[in-house]
Amino acid sequence: GIIVARAGANAQRTIDAVKEKLASLESSLPPGIEVVTVYDRSALIARAVANLWNKLSQELLLVAIVCALFLFHLRSALVAVITLPIGILLAFIAIRLQGLNANIMSLGGIALAMGTMIDGAIVLTENMHRHLDRDRDTPRWTLVARAATEVGPSLFFSLLIITVSFLPVFTLEAQEGRLFAPLAFTKTWAMAAA
């Protein structure tokens, strides 16, 4: 038999439900008959999720170390580090509201966006430190606002250019559109949130 998940269904939940149903059917099978699973995507899903968590933790550690070493300021490293998990969480909330499921392609979109997401936070933090070093008399939040308005438009347009480069992916239809839309949407939402 072949079990196919419905379009838009959660693959892991479907696989778990199938395993549960097969386990309950085993007692009713005639002697000598057994159900043998030939292909099970749950291992692939688990590896993909574990790989994303692994890469995310490596990126967070590397960013924290680099920011702490170059800026000599641990709290500034936390600003950059917090950007990634919040951006990813907001991206998953956005695709959930769109009715899209997290799948291998959407996880790929997160993996593609991670470097881009952190760039803006690092550039903004570094510019803020430059302003703080030059002018210690001005209130901190005034300097933060000044630093953000100085590099904010450039950061926004650089992210917009990357998003516009994904327009051909958004225009795909049929099977290609269903395959690549989660990647493009997740990447775009993650960059927007960051």
Secondary structure as the mmCIF struct_conf table of DSSP 4:
data_model
#
loop_
_struct_conf.conf_type_id
_struct_conf.id
_struct_conf.beg_label_comp_id
_struct_conf.beg_label_asym_id
_struct_conf.beg_label_seq_id
_struct_conf.end_label_comp_id
_struct_conf.end_label_asym_id
_struct_conf.end_label_seq_id
HELX_LH_PP_P HELX_LH_PP_P1 ALA A 5 ARG A 6
TURN_TY1_P TURN_TY1_P1 ALA A 7 GLY A 8
HELX_RH_AL_P HELX_RH_AL_P1 ALA A 11 LEU A 25
HELX_RH_3T_P HELX_RH_3T_P1 GLU A 26 SER A 28
BEND BEND1 LEU A 29 LEU A 29
HELX_LH_PP_P HELX_LH_PP_P2 PRO A 30 PRO A 30
TURN_TY1_P TURN_TY1_P2 PRO A 31 GLY A 32
BEND BEND2 VAL A 38 VAL A 38
TURN_TY1_P TURN_TY1_P3 ARG A 41 ARG A 41
HELX_RH_AL_P HELX_RH_AL_P2 SER A 42 LEU A 71
HELX_RH_AL_P HELX_RH_AL_P3 LEU A 74 GLN A 98
TURN_TY1_P TURN_TY1_P4 GLY A 99 GLY A 99
HELX_LH_PP_P HELX_LH_PP_P3 LEU A 100 ALA A 102
HELX_RH_AL_P HELX_RH_AL_P4 ILE A 104 ARG A 134
BEND BEND3 ARG A 136 THR A 138
HELX_RH_AL_P HELX_RH_AL_P5 ARG A 140 VAL A 164
TURN_TY1_P TURN_TY1_P5 SER A 165 PHE A 166
HELX_RH_AL_P HELX_RH_AL_P6 LEU A 167 PHE A 170
TURN_TY1_P TURN_TY1_P6 THR A 171 THR A 171
HELX_RH_AL_P HELX_RH_AL_P7 ALA A 174 ALA A 193
#
